[in-house]
Amino acid sequence: NLLASVALLVWGTHIVRTGIMHSYGGELRRILGVSIRNRFHAMLAGIGVTGLLQSSTATALITTAFVGQGLIATAPALAIMLGADVGTSLVVQLLSIDLSWLWPVLILSGVVVYLARRGGVARQFARIAIGFGLILLALQLIVHAAQPMTRAEGVRVLFASLTGDVLLDMLVAACLALLCYSSLAVVLLIATLASVVMISPDVGFGLVLGANLGSGVLAILATLHSTPEARRVALGNFFFKLTGVVLTLPLLQWA
């Protein structure tokens, strides 16, 4: 049940991302293209686009494609990626609020509109609503599936093995982010497991750091066959995340 709930969470983020790309992909690309005149505007554009797409990796793919075509220079592209990292964090904050009352409304209304419309913007809006509803439903299912597991001795031993070794925690979360193709889904999963006391806060912090590093690796892997300029942006974004991890590690004991 827990694995199926995690899969539903990943699928919900995928539906939202594809629905927005189908409806507003061209407009989002235009926003990113116009924002290059000012680095601060570029960062804000990265926050906004990532907030809509639910994925900093998706923003990275759009940005690196622009860089590869010579439409955006490296510096503003890196500013966009900084904004993308902030945007992902804001989305996590929003989705971590208890919105259990909202998912039935989103899924029901989304399905009704999706089946009633043959095409157009309304159908894509319905698709996005269904995706958000599935994300909220998946978070509820993860909580319910994890509660009985907290009483199982074997599960406690498994999660206890993560305690105290930050590098191991980071490695586990980075691998999860690569498998799920979404650091957002992994961080939401970590927060949900922490809420039912399956993992301690210090383990959760280490896992979150690893999930961020994993998303940086994702962008590098996704641009392996791109131009050198595009790969440079993905690598720069990874070094941003790595720098954040290095600066945060000494502070974990006080955090």
C-alpha angles and dihedrals in degrees: 000000000000093000091047090050091051089049089051090051091053091045092051092054089048092053092050092048096048093043092054092044091052092048104035106010093118093046092049090051090050091051091052091047094051094045094068093087091080129026093218090052089047091055092048090050089052091052093049098045093046091048089057098040095044088220134087087194091061090050089049091053092051092046096047090049089056091047091049090054092050094246096118129035122230098254098056089041089057089048088054090052091051087054090048090057091051091046092056090052092052092050090053090052091052096047093046090066114100102261097153091134092059104059097071090052093048096046096043096046091041094053093045093051093041093054093042095053126065094201145317134093095310091061092050090049087053090051091052091048091052090050093052090046091052091050092053092043091049091053090054092048091050090055093049093045093048097049097074090043091060088068095051113100094211093054091049091052090049094053092040087063088067094056117109099005106095094178091055090048090051093048092051093049093045090054090048091052090052092048094047093040086222132086088189092063092046094050090048089050091050092050091049093050089048090052091060091044095246089130130026122240093252091054089046092055091052091048092050091053090051092049090055092050089048091056089052090053089048091059091049092051092047092055099042092114096040128101119287090253092055092047089051091061093050090048092048090051090051090052089051089056093043090052090051091051093049091050093046100046096075090050097052094093090058096038 
